Amino acid sequence: QVQLVESGGGLVQAGGSLRLSCAASGRTFSSYAMGWFRQAPGKEREFVAGISWSGGTTYYADSVKGRFTISRDNAKNTVYLQMISLKPEDTAVYYCAAGTSDYGFGVHEYDYWGQGTQVTVSS
């Protein structure tokens, strides 16, 4: 079992930056691939970024490449999402998720989910 708690969301102007954190409980955090997803009102939850269990491999949605960076600190049981050059279309609830397979791009490939943190980008 892995329990995930996101933090770091908020209101930011377009062009600004935010760093999201996801703290995980459980001793097996380092064995899970981690992902960030987001869901805007009226839209499906979509993949944003993922990272392998070791942190050696990262992968991104095309819409965030070059602007978002995912990282993890297994000693702290935490995964991060650094977001720069934010756009109004980045507005959504952001969720972190844990799964057993690397290169997971679909929601069905993750087993554990946090409650989400709201990111709002004003124009």
Biopython code that builds the backbone (N, CA, C, O; Angstrom):
import numpy as np
from Bio.PDB.StructureBuilder import StructureBuilder

atoms = [
    (1, "GLN", "N", (0.834, -1.192, 0.000)),
    (1, "GLN", "CA", (0.000, 0.000, 0.000)),
    (1, "GLN", "C", (0.872, 1.245, 0.000)),
    (1, "GLN", "O", (1.878, 1.319, 0.705)),
    (2, "VAL", "N", (0.476, 2.203, -0.788)),
    (2, "VAL", "CA", (1.158, 3.494, -0.854)),
    (2, "VAL", "C", (0.106, 4.584, -0.717)),
    (2, "VAL", "O", (-0.900, 4.578, -1.426)),
    (3, "GLN", "N", (0.336, 5.500, 0.180)),
    (3, "GLN", "CA", (-0.556, 6.645, 0.322)),
    (3, "GLN", "C", (0.182, 7.887, -0.153)),
    (3, "GLN", "O", (1.345, 8.100, 0.190)),
    (4, "LEU", "N", (-0.504, 8.701, -0.943)),
    (4, "LEU", "CA", (0.120, 9.843, -1.600)),
    (4, "LEU", "C", (-0.596, 11.130, -1.218)),
    (4, "LEU", "O", (-1.826, 11.185, -1.192)),
    (5, "VAL", "N", (0.176, 12.153, -0.926)),
    (5, "VAL", "CA", (-0.385, 13.453, -0.566)),
    (5, "VAL", "C", (0.338, 14.543, -1.354)),
    (5, "VAL", "O", (1.543, 14.743, -1.203)),
    (6, "GLU", "N", (-0.422, 15.243, -2.197)),
    (6, "GLU", "CA", (0.141, 16.316, -3.007)),
    (6, "GLU", "C", (0.093, 17.650, -2.266)),
    (6, "GLU", "O", (-0.752, 17.864, -1.397)),
    (7, "SER", "N", (1.009, 18.533, -2.625)),
    (7, "SER", "CA", (1.013, 19.894, -2.092)),
    (7, "SER", "C", (1.718, 20.803, -3.087)),
    (7, "SER", "O", (2.368, 20.340, -4.025)),
    (8, "GLY", "N", (1.576, 22.109, -2.865)),
    (8, "GLY", "CA", (2.293, 23.073, -3.683)),
    (8, "GLY", "C", (1.468, 23.768, -4.746)),
    (8, "GLY", "O", (1.966, 24.651, -5.444)),
    (9, "GLY", "N", (0.208, 23.377, -4.877)),
    (9, "GLY", "CA", (-0.632, 24.053, -5.855)),
    (9, "GLY", "C", (-0.977, 25.471, -5.425)),
    (9, "GLY", "O", (-0.684, 25.879, -4.301)),
    (10, "GLY", "N", (-1.593, 26.206, -6.320)),
    (10, "GLY", "CA", (-1.984, 27.569, -5.994)),
    (10, "GLY", "C", (-2.357, 28.356, -7.225)),
    (10, "GLY", "O", (-2.551, 27.804, -8.308)),
    (11, "LEU", "N", (-2.455, 29.662, -7.036)),
    (11, "LEU", "CA", (-2.798, 30.595, -8.106)),
    (11, "LEU", "C", (-1.531, 31.312, -8.554)),
    (11, "LEU", "O", (-0.791, 31.848, -7.729)),
    (12, "VAL", "N", (-1.285, 31.320, -9.844)),
    (12, "VAL", "CA", (-0.089, 31.958, -10.386)),
    (12, "VAL", "C", (-0.441, 32.628, -11.705)),
    (12, "VAL", "O", (-1.341, 32.179, -12.415)),
    (13, "GLN", "N", (0.257, 33.684, -12.025)),
    (13, "GLN", "CA", (0.032, 34.366, -13.305)),
    (13, "GLN", "C", (0.698, 33.604, -14.436)),
    (13, "GLN", "O", (1.659, 32.865, -14.225)),
    (14, "ALA", "N", (0.185, 33.791, -15.617)),
    (14, "ALA", "CA", (0.800, 33.181, -16.797)),
    (14, "ALA", "C", (2.272, 33.580, -16.880)),
    (14, "ALA", "O", (2.634, 34.736, -16.659)),
    (15, "GLY", "N", (3.102, 32.603, -17.200)),
    (15, "GLY", "CA", (4.539, 32.825, -17.234)),
    (15, "GLY", "C", (5.236, 32.508, -15.937)),
    (15, "GLY", "O", (6.465, 32.462, -15.885)),
    (16, "GLY", "N", (4.470, 32.289, -14.890)),
    (16, "GLY", "CA", (5.027, 32.006, -13.586)),
    (16, "GLY", "C", (5.408, 30.550, -13.401)),
    (16, "GLY", "O", (5.331, 29.741, -14.326)),
    (17, "SER", "N", (5.824, 30.235, -12.178)),
    (17, "SER", "CA", (6.311, 28.895, -11.864)),
    (17, "SER", "C", (5.673, 28.380, -10.579)),
    (17, "SER", "O", (5.251, 29.152, -9.718)),
    (18, "LEU", "N", (5.616, 27.069, -10.478)),
    (18, "LEU", "CA", (5.193, 26.380, -9.269)),
    (18, "LEU", "C", (5.954, 25.074, -9.173)),
    (18, "LEU", "O", (6.362, 24.505, -10.186)),
    (19, "ARG", "N", (6.144, 24.603, -7.954)),
    (19, "ARG", "CA", (6.683, 23.277, -7.749)),
    (19, "ARG", "C", (5.711, 22.472, -6.906)),
    (19, "ARG", "O", (5.392, 22.835, -5.774)),
    (20, "LEU", "N", (5.253, 21.381, -7.477)),
    (20, "LEU", "CA", (4.374, 20.472, -6.755)),
    (20, "LEU", "C", (5.202, 19.382, -6.097)),
    (20, "LEU", "O", (6.226, 18.948, -6.624)),
    (21, "SER", "N", (4.737, 18.953, -4.942)),
    (21, "SER", "CA", (5.370, 17.843, -4.237)),
    (21, "SER", "C", (4.332, 16.768, -3.972)),
    (21, "SER", "O", (3.141, 17.045, -3.829)),
    (22, "CYS", "N", (4.806, 15.554, -3.911)),
    (22, "CYS", "CA", (3.937, 14.424, -3.583)),
    (22, "CYS", "C", (4.691, 13.551, -2.593)),
    (22, "CYS", "O", (5.684, 12.907, -2.932)),
    (23, "ALA", "N", (4.199, 13.544, -1.370)),
    (23, "ALA", "CA", (4.822, 12.752, -0.317)),
    (23, "ALA", "C", (4.140, 11.397, -0.225)),
    (23, "ALA", "O", (2.913, 11.305, -0.190)),
    (24, "ALA", "N", (4.941, 10.363, -0.186)),
    (24, "ALA", "CA", (4.420, 9.003, -0.145)),
    (24, "ALA", "C", (4.729, 8.338, 1.177)),
    (24, "ALA", "O", (5.797, 8.536, 1.755)),
    (25, "SER", "N", (3.795, 7.559, 1.643)),
    (25, "SER", "CA", (4.028, 6.734, 2.826)),
    (25, "SER", "C", (4.313, 5.318, 2.373)),
    (25, "SER", "O", (3.955, 4.927, 1.262)),
    (26, "GLY", "N", (4.942, 4.574, 3.211)),
    (26, "GLY", "CA", (5.241, 3.194, 2.859)),
    (26, "GLY", "C", (6.702, 3.000, 2.546)),
    (26, "GLY", "O", (7.352, 3.895, 2.006)),
    (27, "ARG", "N", (7.219, 1.845, 2.880)),
    (27, "ARG", "CA", (8.637, 1.568, 2.711)),
    (27, "ARG", "C", (9.008, 1.170, 1.302)),
    (27, "ARG", "O", (10.192, 1.048, 0.988)),
    (28, "THR", "N", (8.012, 0.960, 0.435)),
    (28, "THR", "CA", (8.304, 0.471, -0.905)),
    (28, "THR", "C", (8.218, 1.555, -1.965)),
    (28, "THR", "O", (8.119, 1.253, -3.154)),
    (29, "PHE", "N", (8.254, 2.809, -1.550)),
    (29, "PHE", "CA", (8.127, 3.912, -2.516)),
    (29, "PHE", "C", (9.122, 3.775, -3.649)),
    (29, "PHE", "O", (8.772, 3.991, -4.810)),
    (30, "SER", "N", (10.355, 3.421, -3.331)),
    (30, "SER", "CA", (11.401, 3.379, -4.355)),
    (30, "SER", "C", (11.193, 2.281, -5.384)),
    (30, "SER", "O", (11.890, 2.258, -6.398)),
    (31, "SER", "N", (10.267, 1.384, -5.158)),
    (31, "SER", "CA", (10.012, 0.329, -6.128)),
    (31, "SER", "C", (8.930, 0.704, -7.134)),
    (31, "SER", "O", (8.644, -0.068, -8.049)),
    (32, "TYR", "N", (8.333, 1.869, -6.976)),
    (32, "TYR", "CA", (7.242, 2.299, -7.844)),
    (32, "TYR", "C", (7.690, 3.348, -8.844)),
    (32, "TYR", "O", (8.452, 4.259, -8.520)),
    (33, "ALA", "N", (7.202, 3.200, -10.066)),
    (33, "ALA", "CA", (7.251, 4.315, -10.995)),
    (33, "ALA", "C", (6.197, 5.333, -10.550)),
    (33, "ALA", "O", (5.155, 4.966, -10.008)),
    (34, "MET", "N", (6.481, 6.598, -10.784)),
    (34, "MET", "CA", (5.568, 7.649, -10.340)),
    (34, "MET", "C", (5.145, 8.502, -11.530)),
    (34, "MET", "O", (5.895, 8.682, -12.489)),
    (35, "GLY", "N", (3.949, 9.010, -11.443)),
    (35, "GLY", "CA", (3.451, 9.864, -12.511)),
    (35, "GLY", "C", (2.678, 11.042, -11.967)),
    (35, "GLY", "O", (2.172, 11.016, -10.845)),
    (36, "TRP", "N", (2.598, 12.071, -12.783)),
    (36, "TRP", "CA", (1.724, 13.204, -12.527)),
    (36, "TRP", "C", (0.679, 13.253, -13.633)),
    (36, "TRP", "O", (0.987, 13.107, -14.816)),
    (37, "PHE", "N", (-0.541, 13.459, -13.222)),
    (37, "PHE", "CA", (-1.664, 13.624, -14.137)),
    (37, "PHE", "C", (-2.383, 14.920, -13.786)),
    (37, "PHE", "O", (-2.156, 15.497, -12.722)),
    (38, "ARG", "N", (-3.238, 15.366, -14.673)),
    (38, "ARG", "CA", (-4.060, 16.537, -14.364)),
    (38, "ARG", "C", (-5.443, 16.376, -14.965)),
    (38, "ARG", "O", (-5.649, 15.653, -15.939)),
    (39, "GLN", "N", (-6.377, 17.073, -14.352)),
    (39, "GLN", "CA", (-7.754, 17.016, -14.838)),
    (39, "GLN", "C", (-8.375, 18.389, -14.734)),
    (39, "GLN", "O", (-8.524, 18.940, -13.643)),
    (40, "ALA", "N", (-8.735, 18.937, -15.882)),
    (40, "ALA", "CA", (-9.420, 20.216, -15.944)),
    (40, "ALA", "C", (-10.926, 19.982, -15.915)),
    (40, "ALA", "O", (-11.385, 18.892, -16.256)),
    (41, "PRO", "N", (-11.701, 20.984, -15.514)),
    (41, "PRO", "CA", (-13.161, 20.812, -15.451)),
    (41, "PRO", "C", (-13.733, 20.365, -16.788)),
    (41, "PRO", "O", (-13.445, 20.952, -17.831)),
    (42, "GLY", "N", (-14.541, 19.324, -16.740)),
    (42, "GLY", "CA", (-15.194, 18.835, -17.939)),
    (42, "GLY", "C", (-14.318, 18.011, -18.859)),
    (42, "GLY", "O", (-14.751, 17.606, -19.938)),
    (43, "LYS", "N", (-13.085, 17.760, -18.439)),
    (43, "LYS", "CA", (-12.164, 16.998, -19.280)),
    (43, "LYS", "C", (-11.714, 15.730, -18.573)),
    (43, "LYS", "O", (-11.838, 15.600, -17.355)),
    (44, "GLU", "N", (-11.192, 14.801, -19.356)),
    (44, "GLU", "CA", (-10.669, 13.570, -18.784)),
    (44, "GLU", "C", (-9.309, 13.822, -18.124)),
    (44, "GLU", "O", (-8.601, 14.773, -18.456)),
    (45, "ARG", "N", (-8.976, 12.953, -17.194)),
    (45, "ARG", "CA", (-7.665, 13.024, -16.567)),
    (45, "ARG", "C", (-6.599, 12.663, -17.601)),
    (45, "ARG", "O", (-6.732, 11.672, -18.319)),
    (46, "GLU", "N", (-5.548, 13.467, -17.671)),
    (46, "GLU", "CA", (-4.530, 13.245, -18.687)),
    (46, "GLU", "C", (-3.140, 13.146, -18.077)),
    (46, "GLU", "O", (-2.843, 13.754, -17.048)),
    (47, "PHE", "N", (-2.308, 12.373, -18.734)),
    (47, "PHE", "CA", (-0.925, 12.193, -18.312)),
    (47, "PHE", "C", (-0.142, 13.487, -18.514)),
    (47, "PHE", "O", (-0.315, 14.194, -19.507)),
    (48, "VAL", "N", (0.726, 13.777, -17.540)),
    (48, "VAL", "CA", (1.589, 14.956, -17.635)),
    (48, "VAL", "C", (3.056, 14.539, -17.694)),
    (48, "VAL", "O", (3.782, 14.931, -18.608)),
    (49, "ALA", "N", (3.490, 13.743, -16.713)),
    (49, "ALA", "CA", (4.902, 13.364, -16.637)),
    (49, "ALA", "C", (5.038, 12.092, -15.831)),
    (49, "ALA", "O", (4.205, 11.792, -14.976)),
    (50, "GLY", "N", (6.111, 11.334, -16.112)),
    (50, "GLY", "CA", (6.367, 10.120, -15.374)),
    (50, "GLY", "C", (7.849, 9.942, -15.126)),
    (50, "GLY", "O", (8.686, 10.524, -15.817)),
    (51, "ILE", "N", (8.162, 9.128, -14.130)),
    (51, "ILE", "CA", (9.556, 8.883, -13.771)),
    (51, "ILE", "C", (9.689, 7.441, -13.307)),
    (51, "ILE", "O", (8.829, 6.921, -12.597)),
    (52, "SER", "N", (10.777, 6.805, -13.716)),
    (52, "SER", "CA", (10.998, 5.414, -13.345)),
    (52, "SER", "C", (11.329, 5.293, -11.855)),
    (52, "SER", "O", (11.580, 6.291, -11.178)),
    (53, "TRP", "N", (11.325, 4.068, -11.365)),
    (53, "TRP", "CA", (11.534, 3.859, -9.941)),
    (53, "TRP", "C", (12.884, 4.392, -9.493)),
    (53, "TRP", "O", (13.016, 4.866, -8.365)),
    (54, "SER", "N", (13.882, 4.323, -10.355)),
    (54, "SER", "CA", (15.219, 4.786, -9.991)),
    (54, "SER", "C", (15.413, 6.273, -10.212)),
    (54, "SER", "O", (16.358, 6.870, -9.696)),
    (55, "GLY", "N", (14.521, 6.864, -10.976)),
    (55, "GLY", "CA", (14.688, 8.263, -11.356)),
    (55, "GLY", "C", (15.517, 8.452, -12.601)),
    (55, "GLY", "O", (15.739, 9.582, -13.037)),
    (56, "GLY", "N", (15.980, 7.355, -13.181)),
    (56, "GLY", "CA", (16.874, 7.455, -14.325)),
    (56, "GLY", "C", (16.188, 7.762, -15.637)),
    (56, "GLY", "O", (16.831, 8.197, -16.593)),
    (57, "THR", "N", (14.896, 7.541, -15.688)),
    (57, "THR", "CA", (14.134, 7.777, -16.923)),
    (57, "THR", "C", (12.937, 8.656, -16.621)),
    (57, "THR", "O", (12.194, 8.418, -15.669)),
    (58, "THR", "N", (12.763, 9.671, -17.442)),
    (58, "THR", "CA", (11.595, 10.543, -17.321)),
    (58, "THR", "C", (10.902, 10.645, -18.676)),
    (58, "THR", "O", (11.539, 10.475, -19.716)),
    (59, "TYR", "N", (9.617, 10.919, -18.667)),
    (59, "TYR", "CA", (8.839, 11.005, -19.902)),
    (59, "TYR", "C", (7.708, 11.998, -19.658)),
    (59, "TYR", "O", (7.196, 12.134, -18.546)),
    (60, "TYR", "N", (7.332, 12.693, -20.746)),
    (60, "TYR", "CA", (6.425, 13.836, -20.635)),
    (60, "TYR", "C", (5.392, 13.832, -21.740)),
    (60, "TYR", "O", (5.609, 13.289, -22.824)),
    (61, "ALA", "N", (4.277, 14.443, -21.444)),
    (61, "ALA", "CA", (3.310, 14.760, -22.480)),
    (61, "ALA", "C", (3.895, 15.864, -23.357)),
    (61, "ALA", "O", (4.641, 16.715, -22.873)),
    (62, "ASP", "N", (3.564, 15.849, -24.619)),
    (62, "ASP", "CA", (4.105, 16.853, -25.545)),
    (62, "ASP", "C", (3.748, 18.270, -25.097)),
    (62, "ASP", "O", (4.517, 19.207, -25.317)),
    (63, "SER", "N", (2.604, 18.421, -24.482)),
    (63, "SER", "CA", (2.132, 19.748, -24.109)),
    (63, "SER", "C", (2.969, 20.408, -23.014)),
    (63, "SER", "O", (2.887, 21.622, -22.823)),
    (64, "VAL", "N", (3.767, 19.627, -22.297)),
    (64, "VAL", "CA", (4.546, 20.192, -21.190)),
    (64, "VAL", "C", (6.045, 20.040, -21.384)),
    (64, "VAL", "O", (6.816, 20.546, -20.568)),
    (65, "LYS", "N", (6.476, 19.369, -22.424)),
    (65, "LYS", "CA", (7.911, 19.173, -22.657)),
    (65, "LYS", "C", (8.627, 20.515, -22.722)),
    (65, "LYS", "O", (8.180, 21.451, -23.385)),
    (66, "GLY", "N", (9.747, 20.582, -22.019)),
    (66, "GLY", "CA", (10.526, 21.802, -21.994)),
    (66, "GLY", "C", (10.067, 22.800, -20.948)),
    (66, "GLY", "O", (10.765, 23.778, -20.679)),
    (67, "ARG", "N", (8.910, 22.569, -20.358)),
    (67, "ARG", "CA", (8.398, 23.489, -19.317)),
    (67, "ARG", "C", (8.292, 22.809, -17.951)),
    (67, "ARG", "O", (8.488, 23.456, -16.922)),
    (68, "PHE", "N", (7.991, 21.532, -17.935)),
    (68, "PHE", "CA", (7.815, 20.800, -16.684)),
    (68, "PHE", "C", (8.966, 19.806, -16.506)),
    (68, "PHE", "O", (9.470, 19.239, -17.476)),
    (69, "THR", "N", (9.363, 19.611, -15.264)),
    (69, "THR", "CA", (10.404, 18.639, -14.939)),
    (69, "THR", "C", (9.959, 17.801, -13.753)),
    (69, "THR", "O", (9.617, 18.329, -12.695)),
    (70, "ILE", "N", (9.968, 16.496, -13.941)),
    (70, "ILE", "CA", (9.634, 15.579, -12.856)),
    (70, "ILE", "C", (10.931, 15.048, -12.256)),
    (70, "ILE", "O", (11.899, 14.780, -12.968)),
    (71, "SER", "N", (10.934, 14.902, -10.945)),
    (71, "SER", "CA", (12.096, 14.346, -10.251)),
    (71, "SER", "C", (11.603, 13.631, -9.008)),
    (71, "SER", "O", (10.447, 13.772, -8.609)),
    (72, "ARG", "N", (12.499, 12.860, -8.398)),
    (72, "ARG", "CA", (12.120, 12.143, -7.180)),
    (72, "ARG", "C", (13.304, 12.053, -6.252)),
    (72, "ARG", "O", (14.460, 12.064, -6.676)),
    (73, "ASP", "N", (12.993, 11.965, -4.986)),
    (73, "ASP", "CA", (14.001, 11.756, -3.946)),
    (73, "ASP", "C", (13.538, 10.544, -3.142)),
    (73, "ASP", "O", (12.668, 10.657, -2.279)),
    (74, "ASN", "N", (14.117, 9.401, -3.429)),
    (74, "ASN", "CA", (13.665, 8.172, -2.774)),
    (74, "ASN", "C", (13.990, 8.158, -1.282)),
    (74, "ASN", "O", (13.320, 7.475, -0.508)),
    (75, "ALA", "N", (14.995, 8.895, -0.884)),
    (75, "ALA", "CA", (15.321, 8.974, 0.541)),
    (75, "ALA", "C", (14.250, 9.727, 1.319)),
    (75, "ALA", "O", (14.051, 9.503, 2.513)),
    (76, "LYS", "N", (13.564, 10.626, 0.615)),
    (76, "LYS", "CA", (12.505, 11.423, 1.245)),
    (76, "LYS", "C", (11.113, 10.944, 0.855)),
    (76, "LYS", "O", (10.116, 11.542, 1.259)),
    (77, "ASN", "N", (11.038, 9.879, 0.078)),
    (77, "ASN", "CA", (9.738, 9.354, -0.362)),
    (77, "ASN", "C", (8.893, 10.445, -1.022)),
    (77, "ASN", "O", (7.697, 10.560, -0.754)),
    (78, "THR", "N", (9.513, 11.227, -1.869)),
    (78, "THR", "CA", (8.831, 12.368, -2.465)),
    (78, "THR", "C", (9.125, 12.460, -3.957)),
    (78, "THR", "O", (10.247, 12.219, -4.404)),
    (79, "VAL", "N", (8.107, 12.811, -4.705)),
    (79, "VAL", "CA", (8.260, 13.105, -6.126)),
    (79, "VAL", "C", (7.823, 14.550, -6.345)),
    (79, "VAL", "O", (6.909, 15.047, -5.688)),
    (80, "TYR", "N", (8.488, 15.205, -7.273)),
    (80, "TYR", "CA", (8.263, 16.622, -7.523)),
    (80, "TYR", "C", (7.856, 16.858, -8.975)),
    (80, "TYR", "O", (8.158, 16.063, -9.865)),
    (81, "LEU", "N", (7.165, 17.970, -9.185)),
    (81, "LEU", "CA", (6.900, 18.442, -10.538)),
    (81, "LEU", "C", (7.190, 19.935, -10.557)),
    (81, "LEU", "O", (6.423, 20.739, -10.028)),
    (82, "GLN", "N", (8.309, 20.289, -11.177)),
    (82, "GLN", "CA", (8.657, 21.692, -11.344)),
    (82, "GLN", "C", (8.012, 22.201, -12.617)),
    (82, "GLN", "O", (8.214, 21.633, -13.690)),
    (83, "MET", "N", (7.244, 23.258, -12.505)),
    (83, "MET", "CA", (6.516, 23.808, -13.651)),
    (83, "MET", "C", (6.945, 25.255, -13.871)),
    (83, "MET", "O", (6.870, 26.075, -12.956)),
    (84, "ILE", "N", (7.390, 25.562, -15.070)),
    (84, "ILE", "CA", (7.756, 26.927, -15.426)),
    (84, "ILE", "C", (6.966, 27.346, -16.658)),
    (84, "ILE", "O", (6.332, 26.519, -17.313)),
    (85, "SER", "N", (7.008, 28.628, -16.963)),
    (85, "SER", "CA", (6.306, 29.172, -18.138)),
    (85, "SER", "C", (4.860, 28.692, -18.178)),
    (85, "SER", "O", (4.365, 28.255, -19.217)),
    (86, "LEU", "N", (4.210, 28.778, -17.060)),
    (86, "LEU", "CA", (2.845, 28.266, -16.973)),
    (86, "LEU", "C", (1.895, 29.052, -17.862)),
    (86, "LEU", "O", (2.043, 30.257, -18.064)),
    (87, "LYS", "N", (0.916, 28.328, -18.383)),
    (87, "LYS", "CA", (-0.087, 28.888, -19.279)),
    (87, "LYS", "C", (-1.473, 28.689, -18.681)),
    (87, "LYS", "O", (-1.667, 27.784, -17.869)),
    (88, "PRO", "N", (-2.432, 29.509, -19.062)),
    (88, "PRO", "CA", (-3.793, 29.310, -18.543)),
    (88, "PRO", "C", (-4.324, 27.906, -18.805)),
    (88, "PRO", "O", (-5.098, 27.376, -18.007)),
    (89, "GLU", "N", (-3.916, 27.305, -19.909)),
    (89, "GLU", "CA", (-4.392, 25.949, -20.217)),
    (89, "GLU", "C", (-3.780, 24.877, -19.325)),
    (89, "GLU", "O", (-4.168, 23.712, -19.406)),
    (90, "ASP", "N", (-2.829, 25.255, -18.475)),
    (90, "ASP", "CA", (-2.291, 24.319, -17.488)),
    (90, "ASP", "C", (-3.182, 24.240, -16.246)),
    (90, "ASP", "O", (-2.948, 23.409, -15.368)),
    (91, "THR", "N", (-4.182, 25.082, -16.171)),
    (91, "THR", "CA", (-5.091, 25.086, -15.032)),
    (91, "THR", "C", (-5.808, 23.745, -14.911)),
    (91, "THR", "O", (-6.437, 23.280, -15.861)),
    (92, "ALA", "N", (-5.709, 23.135, -13.747)),
    (92, "ALA", "CA", (-6.298, 21.812, -13.525)),
    (92, "ALA", "C", (-6.024, 21.385, -12.086)),
    (92, "ALA", "O", (-5.264, 22.029, -11.362)),
    (93, "VAL", "N", (-6.649, 20.302, -11.697)),
    (93, "VAL", "CA", (-6.252, 19.597, -10.478)),
    (93, "VAL", "C", (-5.156, 18.615, -10.882)),
    (93, "VAL", "O", (-5.316, 17.830, -11.816)),
    (94, "TYR", "N", (-4.045, 18.678, -10.161)),
    (94, "TYR", "CA", (-2.904, 17.818, -10.458)),
    (94, "TYR", "C", (-2.839, 16.677, -9.442)),
    (94, "TYR", "O", (-2.939, 16.883, -8.233)),
    (95, "TYR", "N", (-2.671, 15.475, -9.973)),
    (95, "TYR", "CA", (-2.630, 14.268, -9.155)),
    (95, "TYR", "C", (-1.291, 13.556, -9.341)),
    (95, "TYR", "O", (-0.755, 13.509, -10.448)),
    (96, "CYS", "N", (-0.764, 13.011, -8.268)),
    (96, "CYS", "CA", (0.358, 12.101, -8.428)),
    (96, "CYS", "C", (-0.158, 10.679, -8.270)),
    (96, "CYS", "O", (-1.187, 10.435, -7.641)),
    (97, "ALA", "N", (0.578, 9.760, -8.853)),
    (97, "ALA", "CA", (0.152, 8.372, -8.882)),
    (97, "ALA", "C", (1.363, 7.455, -8.849)),
    (97, "ALA", "O", (2.447, 7.822, -9.300)),
    (98, "ALA", "N", (1.168, 6.268, -8.313)),
    (98, "ALA", "CA", (2.231, 5.264, -8.229)),
    (98, "ALA", "C", (1.811, 4.015, -8.974)),
    (98, "ALA", "O", (0.671, 3.567, -8.862)),
    (99, "GLY", "N", (2.734, 3.459, -9.734)),
    (99, "GLY", "CA", (2.453, 2.253, -10.483)),
    (99, "GLY", "C", (3.645, 1.336, -10.525)),
    (99, "GLY", "O", (4.754, 1.729, -10.165)),
    (100, "THR", "N", (3.421, 0.111, -10.965)),
    (100, "THR", "CA", (4.487, -0.884, -10.955)),
    (100, "THR", "C", (5.245, -0.967, -12.268)),
    (100, "THR", "O", (6.247, -1.677, -12.354)),
    (101, "SER", "N", (4.792, -0.259, -13.284)),
    (101, "SER", "CA", (5.450, -0.339, -14.589)),
    (101, "SER", "C", (5.944, 1.031, -15.029)),
    (101, "SER", "O", (5.250, 2.036, -14.878)),
    (102, "ASP", "N", (7.148, 1.055, -15.571)),
    (102, "ASP", "CA", (7.652, 2.290, -16.155)),
    (102, "ASP", "C", (6.925, 2.588, -17.464)),
    (102, "ASP", "O", (6.277, 1.713, -18.039)),
    (103, "TYR", "N", (7.037, 3.805, -17.917)),
    (103, "TYR", "CA", (6.438, 4.261, -19.172)),
    (103, "TYR", "C", (4.924, 4.108, -19.167)),
    (103, "TYR", "O", (4.314, 3.768, -20.180)),
    (104, "GLY", "N", (4.338, 4.365, -18.018)),
    (104, "GLY", "CA", (2.889, 4.341, -17.946)),
    (104, "GLY", "C", (2.324, 5.689, -18.333)),
    (104, "GLY", "O", (2.620, 6.697, -17.692)),
    (105, "PHE", "N", (1.506, 5.715, -19.382)),
    (105, "PHE", "CA", (0.900, 6.954, -19.850)),
    (105, "PHE", "C", (-0.605, 6.997, -19.594)),
    (105, "PHE", "O", (-1.237, 8.040, -19.756)),
    (106, "GLY", "N", (-1.163, 5.884, -19.202)),
    (106, "GLY", "CA", (-2.597, 5.818, -18.988)),
    (106, "GLY", "C", (-2.961, 5.704, -17.522)),
    (106, "GLY", "O", (-2.205, 5.154, -16.722)),
    (107, "VAL", "N", (-4.127, 6.230, -17.177)),
    (107, "VAL", "CA", (-4.554, 6.196, -15.772)),
    (107, "VAL", "C", (-4.674, 4.770, -15.268)),
    (107, "VAL", "O", (-4.480, 4.520, -14.078)),
    (108, "HIS", "N", (-4.988, 3.837, -16.144)),
    (108, "HIS", "CA", (-5.183, 2.449, -15.731)),
    (108, "HIS", "C", (-3.875, 1.755, -15.384)),
    (108, "HIS", "O", (-3.885, 0.643, -14.855)),
    (109, "GLU", "N", (-2.755, 2.397, -15.673)),
    (109, "GLU", "CA", (-1.451, 1.794, -15.403)),
    (109, "GLU", "C", (-0.900, 2.167, -14.031)),
    (109, "GLU", "O", (0.212, 1.777, -13.677)),
    (110, "TYR", "N", (-1.663, 2.906, -13.277)),
    (110, "TYR", "CA", (-1.252, 3.328, -11.944)),
    (110, "TYR", "C", (-2.220, 2.768, -10.901)),
    (110, "TYR", "O", (-3.431, 2.711, -11.118)),
    (111, "ASP", "N", (-1.668, 2.366, -9.789)),
    (111, "ASP", "CA", (-2.446, 1.665, -8.767)),
    (111, "ASP", "C", (-2.878, 2.552, -7.612)),
    (111, "ASP", "O", (-3.906, 2.295, -6.985)),
    (112, "TYR", "N", (-2.110, 3.590, -7.324)),
    (112, "TYR", "CA", (-2.395, 4.433, -6.172)),
    (112, "TYR", "C", (-2.415, 5.889, -6.609)),
    (112, "TYR", "O", (-1.636, 6.315, -7.461)),
    (113, "TRP", "N", (-3.328, 6.642, -6.003)),
    (113, "TRP", "CA", (-3.542, 8.034, -6.376)),
    (113, "TRP", "C", (-3.650, 8.917, -5.145)),
    (113, "TRP", "O", (-4.160, 8.504, -4.103)),
    (114, "GLY", "N", (-3.159, 10.146, -5.289)),
    (114, "GLY", "CA", (-3.389, 11.151, -4.274)),
    (114, "GLY", "C", (-4.724, 11.839, -4.481)),
    (114, "GLY", "O", (-5.466, 11.519, -5.410)),
    (115, "GLN", "N", (-5.020, 12.789, -3.606)),
    (115, "GLN", "CA", (-6.294, 13.509, -3.665)),
    (115, "GLN", "C", (-6.254, 14.709, -4.597)),
    (115, "GLN", "O", (-7.298, 15.259, -4.948)),
    (116, "GLY", "N", (-5.074, 15.113, -4.993)),
    (116, "GLY", "CA", (-4.961, 16.200, -5.954)),
    (116, "GLY", "C", (-4.698, 17.556, -5.314)),
    (116, "GLY", "O", (-5.033, 17.794, -4.153)),
    (117, "THR", "N", (-4.094, 18.429, -6.098)),
    (117, "THR", "CA", (-3.863, 19.807, -5.676)),
    (117, "THR", "C", (-4.198, 20.726, -6.852)),
    (117, "THR", "O", (-3.831, 20.453, -7.995)),
    (118, "GLN", "N", (-4.895, 21.811, -6.552)),
    (118, "GLN", "CA", (-5.380, 22.705, -7.596)),
    (118, "GLN", "C", (-4.281, 23.656, -8.054)),
    (118, "GLN", "O", (-3.601, 24.283, -7.241)),
    (119, "VAL", "N", (-4.121, 23.750, -9.357)),
    (119, "VAL", "CA", (-3.236, 24.737, -9.976)),
    (119, "VAL", "C", (-4.090, 25.628, -10.867)),
    (119, "VAL", "O", (-4.781, 25.142, -11.762)),
    (120, "THR", "N", (-4.041, 26.923, -10.621)),
    (120, "THR", "CA", (-4.795, 27.875, -11.417)),
    (120, "THR", "C", (-3.841, 28.914, -11.990)),
    (120, "THR", "O", (-3.111, 29.576, -11.253)),
    (121, "VAL", "N", (-3.853, 29.049, -13.313)),
    (121, "VAL", "CA", (-2.972, 30.001, -13.989)),
    (121, "VAL", "C", (-3.838, 31.085, -14.599)),
    (121, "VAL", "O", (-4.674, 30.815, -15.461)),
    (122, "SER", "N", (-3.635, 32.302, -14.151)),
    (122, "SER", "CA", (-4.439, 33.418, -14.653)),
    (122, "SER", "C", (-3.727, 34.088, -15.830)),
    (122, "SER", "O", (-2.499, 34.118, -15.913)),
    (123, "SER", "N", (-4.539, 34.615, -16.722)),
    (123, "SER", "CA", (-3.971, 35.260, -17.921)),
    (123, "SER", "C", (-3.721, 36.738, -17.693)),
    (123, "SER", "O", (-3.248, 37.430, -18.595)),
]
sb = StructureBuilder()
sb.init_structure("model")
sb.init_model(0)
sb.init_chain("A")
sb.init_seg("    ")
for serial, (resi, resn, name, xyz) in enumerate(atoms, 1):
    if name == "N":
        sb.init_residue(resn, " ", resi, " ")
    sb.init_atom(name, np.array(xyz, "f"), 0.0, 1.0, " ", f" {name:<3s}", serial, name[0])
structure = sb.get_structure()
